[in-house]
């Protein structure tokens, strides 16, 4: 059975599917996704927890990546399909990459847990391995 939680205000809002995110080194925004509900709904949308930060599943792409760290990696990898684009002056396509076990960092405390993880709130940030800082622009509520 799914639970419903009460909404919060300002940057401490809980984040649900459809929240808009931005990377400091990306050219576009993205929308948070969750392929299945953790069993908690807010305004009829599944609520996310701090572990919902999987590349390709929860976070897809921020357009092009402007990271110099990525450029260095592409220069080392001669087989990269994106290298030709980078050498032609076009930045490579963003592929958010995180350390194993990475989680969103809530900057305000929340006591609500969803599947034994803290609920994700709007002030949270996440660090990409290519130096981009990912922030939540809207909660999706």
Secondary structure, 3 states (H helix, E strand, C coil): CCEECCCCCHHHCECECCCEEEECCECCEEECCCCCCCCEEECCEEECECCCCCECCCECCCCEECCHHHHHHHHHCCCCHHHHHHHCCCCCECCCCCCCCCCCECCCCCCCEECCEEECECCCEEECCCCCEEEEEECCC
